[in-house]
Amino acid sequence: MIRRIKSPPKNVHQLILDPESVRAVQSGEMTEFCRVTGRLGKINELINGRSECSRISKDGRNWNFWISPSRGRPEFKHVVRCPYGKTGDRLWVREPWRPLTDPFAIEYRADNLVVVAPNAKDYEGLWRCDRWRSSLHMPRWACRLVLTVQSVDVARLQDVSGDEDAWDKTNAKRHPWRANPLVWVVKLEN
């Protein structure tokens, strides 16, 4: 039998979080996050390669960046779509987890909460071992947190966050703090 997989609604996007961030969201301590993802990373590479970003504008979910390779040369418009959507969109959180076999359940690494899986027999392939799985491999049905986007903005990292050590712990290789990259700043509703 062939099962049709429904595509998620257009206003729902995924957000990958580590266990520490999941706990911060649950306690209300984390109300915004900063990320460099997708084509925004390419924009940073262009800017750091001695190009200038003269202006930024927003058009719905799309952001327009006008970049000039050097002074006196024409500007090029680069359109980047925010992977976290726009105001009012929802983010389903992917977090580290593991399947348990007795009963068929999901355990979340952030707080060791165990939830019985719905229709476990439909997902028999998951239950082969009970090792921890990356949040990248968390299926949509196992999501327990859905967040609403209050606002999305683009800003320089050092204008938004003062936590250099936390940023460089995960981003130092591609987008170090000292480079002051452009980041998505996403505020979440409580």
Secondary structure, 3 states (H helix, E strand, C coil): CCCCCCCCCCCEEEEECCHHHHHHHHHCCCCEEEECCCHHHHHHHHHHCCCEEEEEEEECCEEEEEEECCCCCCCEEEEEECCCCCCCCEEEEECCEEEEECCEEEEECCCCCEEECCCHHHHHHHHHCCCCECHHHCCHHHCCCEEEEEEEEEEEHHHHCCCHHHHHHHHCCCCCHHHCCEEEEEEECC
